[in-house]
Amino acid sequence: MFALALQSYLIGSIPFSQIVAALWKGIDLRVTGTGNVGATNVFQQIGLVPGLLAAVADAGKGLLAALLGNLSAEYGGFVGLIWAMIGHNWSVWLGFHGGGGLATFIGGMLVVADWWAVAVLLAVWGIAYLLVREHNRSAILACSMAPLVLGRLYESWSHFFFGLTAGLVVGFKRYLCLKGNRINPRKTP
């Protein structure tokens, strides 16, 4: 399991959003916009096409890690996806800074869950966004619901605990984003 965790972390650490931003417009996301190195900041700072490229690439990291995990062990897909999300959020290549983990989570969920479970979780996030009208707070609210939704949909403790862990990984990063928006210490307020 250690090898899977390390491999998945390194896959997740590839900063595709940073790469897209640098290649497309020559900017460093760590000091632009929110300072978040994720697809949402790419959408906001550069535009639709590069944002979609970043989102697909970030989702692909989660998908690949979950696939490799499924090949290695029972519940390996869960382990691979969690570690890819950690890598995305705290990338070794970016001084342990990164994105928020949602695209990576969604990509991996396409492997470890059914498409309709992903649709239910996206609907929960959409409703949360309509209620609070703020990206980070709505993500925290949706993440807090993930263990209940997955546990109930699959009637499985393993899905519940996976949802709890994934929710904590994304929720904690989003909480840090709310604390003064200081995702990256190099970004000035």
N, C-alpha and C positions, 0 to 999 in steps of 0.2 A: 504493500500500500504506500510506503514511503516514496518509491520510485514513481508511482502514479501521481501522487500529490506534487512532487517536484516537477515532473513533466507537465502536468496540467497548469501549475503555477507559471512556468516559463512560457507556455502557450498563451495563457491569459495576459502575461506581461507585455506581449508585443503591442506597442502603442499605435495601433492602426489609425486612430483618430488624429494623433499627433503627426503621423506620417502623411496622411491625406492633407491636413492643414498646411504642412510645410511644402509639400509638392504642389498643391493647388494654388496657394496664395502666399507662400513664404512666411507664414506666421507661426509663432509658438503659442499653442493653446494655453500653456501654463501661465502666461502673462496677458492673455487676451480674453475678453468677455468675463465669464465666471471663474476662469482659471482651471476649470474642470477639463480633463483630457478625455472627453467622451463625445459620442455622436451628437448629443443635444447642443453642445457648444459649437460643434462644426456646423450644424444647421443654422444656429443663430448668427455665427460670425462670418460664414462663407457662403452658405446657400443650400438649396435643395439637393442638387446632384451630389456634391461632395458629402453632404450630410447622410444621404442614402448609402453612398459607398462606405463611409465610416460605420454606419449602423450594421450593414451587411457583414463587413469584415469583423466587427466586434461580436456580432451574433455568431459568426463562423467559429470564433475561438471557443465559445461555450459548446457549440455543436461538436467540434472536433474533440475537445477534452472529454465530453460525455460519451462519445462513441468509443474512444480509446479506453475509457473507464469500463464501459460495458464489456469490452473484450477481455479485460483483465481479472475481474472479480465480481461476485454478487454485490450489488449496490455500488459497484465501481463507477457507474455513470453519475450517481449522486456525488461521490467523492471527487471525481474529475471535474464536474461542473462547479462545485463549491470552490475548489482550488483555482480554477480558471477565473472565477469571479474575484477571488482575493488577489490574484495576479493582475487582473484588469484594474482593480481599485487601488492597489499599492504596487505598482510596477517597479521592478528592480532597475529597469532601464531609465526610469524617470525620477530616481531618488526616492522611491516608494510613494509616489503620487500617481494619480491616474483618474479614471472616470468614475461613474456612479454604479456601474454593473448591470443596469437593466437590460441592455441589448445582449450582453453576454449571457445573462440569465435566460432570456427568451430563447436565444439560439440553442442553448443546452436543454431547455425544457422540451424542445421539439424531439429530443432523443429519449429523455427519461420519463416523459408523460405523453398522453394523447393530445392531439391538436386541440380538441375541445376543452381540455383542462387549461391549456395556454390561453384560449379564447376567454374562458371564465375569469382567469387571473387578469387579463388585459381589461376586461369589462369592469372588474373590481377597481383597478387602477383608474380607469376612465371615470367611474362614478366618484371615486375619491377626488379626482382632479376637479370635477364639476362642483363638488362640495367646498373645497378649500381654495381652488384657483391658484395654486402654487405648486410648482414641479416637485420640489424636495419634500414638502409636507405631504403631498398626495402619495408620493412614493413610500414614505414612512408608513402612512395609513394602510396602503395596499400591502406592504410587506408584513405588517402586523396581522393581516388577514390570511396570508399565504399558508401558514401551518393548518389553520382551521379549514380553509378551502380544500387543500390537497388531502388532508387527513380524512375529511368527509367524502370527497369525490371518490377516493380510492379505498376508503374504509381500512386504512393501513397506518400503523404507527410509524413505519419506516418513511412513508410519504409525509406524515405529520412532522417528524423530526428533521427531515430534509427541508421542508418548507420553513420550519423554525430557524434552521441554520442559514439557509439562503436569505430569509427575511432579515436576520440579524446582520449578515454581511452587507446587504444593500442598505438596510435601515441605518446602520451605524455610519456608513459613509455619507448618507444623506443628512444625518444628524450633524456630522462634522461640517457639512456644507452650510447648514443653517447657523452654525456658531461663527458669526462674523464673516461668512463667505471666504474663509481663509483656507482654501483647499491646498494652495501652494504657498509656502512661506515667501517665495520670490515675488509673488503678486502683491502689489501695494493696494491698500484699501481705497 
